Amino acid sequence: MELYSEVMSRVQNIKIWSYTIALLSQLGFFTQARLLQENILLERNQFLLNF
């Protein structure tokens, strides 16, 4: 159950960051949106490697 909670927490965080990336892109902050997206991918890969 703890693993499920951790995964669902990560999924929720990714959803929030996805909305943030979309908003930054719409406002013209393309570099910041791209950097944020790369950081999320790095964090996701690190999380998956920990299994």
TAWOZI-V581648 format. One line per field, one symbol per residue. ss: DSSP state (a for helix, b for strand, c for the rest). psi: psi as a letter, one per 40 degrees, with the letter a starting at -180 (. if undefined). burial: b if it has 9 or more other ideal C-beta (glycine too) atoms within 8 Angstrom, else e. A space follows every 50 residues. Layout:
ss=???
psi=???
burial=???
This chain:
ss=caaaaaaaaaaaaaaaaaaaaaaaaacccaaaaaaaaaaaaaaaaaaaac c
psi=ddddddddddddddddddddddddddeegdddddddddddddddddddde .
burial=eeeeeeeeebeeebeebeebbbebbeeeeeeebeebbeebeeebeeeeee e
